[in-house]
Amino acid sequence: MTEELKRKLAEGLTRLGLSPTQGQIDQLALYCDRLLEKNQVMNLTAITDPADVVTLHFLDSAALLPSKVFGGKKVIDVGTGGGFPGLVLKILEPSIQLTLLDTLGKRMDWLEEVSGELGLTGVTFVKGRAEEFSHKKDFRDSYDLAVSRALASMPMLAELCLPYVKVGGMFMAMKSNKTDEEIEAAEKIIHTLGGDKPFVMDYKLPDTEVFHRIVTVYKGRPTPKGYPRKWTKIKEAKI
């Protein structure tokens, strides 16, 4: 990443209300470089311009942090892909205890490798299906926060993520700002899973005309046994 792009990254994070250190900017720059290098041989991102990685991956992921709810919390990133938003959150808020979950083993191996190169600690790497691991004792009702970005429709995403969240915790989905219909369609399953009515906050990415959305669900009750259901059943909730 060029010095100019580092400055753009620092300015964008500042506009989001954050105060990144030079060390954190350098970590994100190295992450960008390694992501684009590995992307030549592994499908990690459709975004291949470093400037777009800064805006559409790094600044977008960082938009969760001004909520001030992540410090010292146990967080799971469901369907992390190339590490978004989880690794960006960890770099900018090192006190997070982070679990990255994805189905692709080679992708998880790379995330573990790059996390070591970035000097990150307190990160757990799990290869598996979201709807299966949340039935395991060490994962179910265990996290302060579950996050996910552009993984599935809201009804499906709620069923994949809410079972990981402890009562009193939150599920935060990063979505397009044109998702009113799917959010409304998810309210029934969210209630069944122990969640309250979703709270929606739209935000604008710095130096763009791109608007995205954070959908936050507070978990007030335990998720009933039997949820999440098998994947074939969850897919019926797609909108």
N, C-alpha and C positions, 0 to 999 in steps of 0.2 A: 504494500500500500504506500502511495506517495505521501510526502509530508503535507501536500495540499489537501489530500483526502483525509488525513488525520485531523487537520484543522477543521474540515467540514464536519467530521464525526464529533469532535469536541464541541463545536458550536451547536450542532443539532441536539446533543445530549443536554447542553445547558438550556436550550430553548424548551426542552421537556421538563425543566425544573431540577435537573440532576447536576451534580458537581464531580465529574470524573477526574481522577488523578492522571498524571502522565503515564504512570505504570499501567493503568487500566486501558488507556488509549493504545498503548503499545501492545498489550495483550490482544485487544480486538483487531488490531492491524495484522498481527501474526495469525490470528484465527482466520481472517479473511484470506490471507495468502495461502494458508494450508488448505482451506476449503476449496479454493479455485484450482489449486494444484491437483487435489484428490478428485475433484469433479471431472477431470479429464478421463479418468478410468473408472469412476463410480458415480452413480446417479445420486447426488446430494442436493442439488439445487438446479432449477431452470434458469436462475439468474447468474449471468457470467461476467457482467461488467462490475468492477470493484466499486464504482460509485453507486450502482444500484444495490449492491450488497450492503453498503453503508446505510442507505435510506430504507430499503424495503425489507431488509433482514434485521440489521442492528438497531436502528432507531425505532422500527416498528416493535421489535421485542422489548426494547427498553421502555416503551410507553406504558408498560404495566407498573413500573417502579414508582412513579410519583404518588401512587396510592398509599405508600409508606406501610404496607402490610407484610412485606417480605422479610424484614430484618430478623435473623435468628430462627426463622421458621423452617419446618420440614416440608419440602416441596417436591411434587412429582410432575414431570413433564410427560404427558401421555402422547405417544406418537411423535417423538421429538425430531425424527428425520435427520437433518444436518445439524441438529443441536439448538433449534429455535422453538420457543424462546429461552429454553433452559440454560444453555451455556452463557448466553448474553446476560441473563439475570445473575448468574453465579459470578461472572467477572465483575459486574458492577455492584453487586451486593454479596461479598464473600462470606458473610455469616450464614447464608442459606445452607441448609443440609439438603442436597439435591439428589433426586433419583431421575435418571433418564431411562425411558421405556420405549422400545421399538421392536418390531418383529424381525428386522434384518440383522443377522449376526455380524456380517462384514461392516455394516454401518456402525454398529455398536463398538466393534473393535477399533475402528478409526476414531470414534469419539473418545474412547479411553486413551488412545495414543495421543491425540491432540490435547486432551485435558492435561496429561502429564507434561507435555511440552510447554503448556501455558502455566504450569506450576500450580494447578488447581488441586485442592484437597476437599474431602467431604463430599465427593461425588460417587454415586453408585450407578452401575451400568447394568441394565436388565434387558435381556433378549426374551421377548415373549408377546403373547397376545393380551391386549388390555382387558378383554372380557374374561380371561382365564386367571390372570394374576390377582385380580381384585377379590377373588374367592379365597386366596391364601391368607393365613392368619397374620403374617408379618406385613401384609400390604393393606388389608381391608380396614377401613375406619382408622387409618394410621397417620394421615397427612393433614397438616394445617391448611395446605393449599394444593389443589390440582390445577394445572394449566395445560392448555392445548391450543394449537394455532393451525387453522385451515386444514383440519383433519377430516371432518365429516359434518353432516347437517346437525343442527342443534339437538333434535330429539335423540339421534344416535350418540352424539358426543356426550350428552348428559348421562346416558346410561353407561357409557364407557368410563366416565371420569368420577361421577359423584360417589360411587361405592368406595373409592380410595380415601375420601375426605372424612375426617372425624367430625362428630357433632360439635358445632361451634366454629367449624372451619369454612372454607370457601372454595368454590370451583370458578375459575375464570377462563372464559373462552374468547379467543381473538378471532373476530369475524369481519366480514364485509359489512358496510353500513347499510346494505340493502337486504337485510335479513329479518325484517319485521315478521314476515309470514312464518318463517321457520321457528323463530323464537316463540311466537304465539302457539305454534303447533307443539312445542316442547313442554309447555306448562303442565300438562297432565302428567307426563312421565316424570318430570322434575318433582312434582308434588308426591308421586308414588315413591320416589327414591329418597324422600326426606328433605328435599330442598324447598326453599321459599320462592316466591315470585321473582323472576330474574330482574336485575337492575341493569339498565343499558346506559353506556357512556360512549359517545362518539368523540373521536379525536382526529386532528389533522397532522399528517407527517410533516416535519419541518422542511421548508423550501420546496414544497410540492402542493398540488391541489388534490392530493389523495386523502380521502377520509376513510378511516377504519373504525372498528367498534370493539369495545370490551363488554362482554356480557358476564355479570357477576351473579353467582347463585350462592346464598348463605345456606348452610346445611343445619337445620334445626332439629332433625330427628334421624335415628339410625336408618340405614337402608335395609329394607326387608330381605330375609333370606330368599334365594331364588333369583336375585338381581345382582349383576347383570345376567341376562338370559344368553342363550347360545347365539352365535353370530347370525345364523340364518333368521332367527326371530328378531334380533335387533335391526337388521336391514329392512324389516317391514316398516320401521319408523321413519325411513328416509323420506325427505320432502324435496 
